[in-house]
């Protein structure tokens, strides 16, 4: 498979987001253009949920890493229903794209699959909504009143690296030194 189509994983630090704190955030800062294709949590200490509301999180793209100002909401993730208490070792995830499961037949008769695609375009960039550019971040934020009573998780994302070319670097926040010196 071509290097650009290989999925990669990035894991958060221990206990992020803090599962028992409303508004807690797990933030993945982009150091390269990337397309986020999956989001997930690994339960490291049994989670006791609030039995009145489901455990949910808002997924967003933050135009400036580390700041929630002007964050663009990409969707809501319903992690578990109310009255469900995930045990340690359980993994919960959500796919953020559509797989071309059956592929397309090419001119030579071979079956070719398309790259992952969410089919959702971000109006402010004209790019796919889950494209995170260098200096931006992808955030998982626990919704208000949707936190657990106790427990700990580690969050992760799956992503595809995008090329350092074209619209992925033609941004005002990316600066390249084009001089011939290396010092």
Buried (B, 14 or more C-beta within 10 A) or exposed (E): EEEEEEEEEBBBEEBBBBBBEBBBBBBBBBEBBBBBBBBBBBBBBBBBBBEEBBBBBBBBBBBEBEEBEEBBEBBEBEBBEEEBBBEEEBEBBBEBBEEEEEEEEEEEEEEEEEBBBBEEEBEEBEBBBBBBBBBBBBBBBBBEEBBBEEBBBBBBBBBBBBEEEEEBBEBEEEEEEEEEEEE
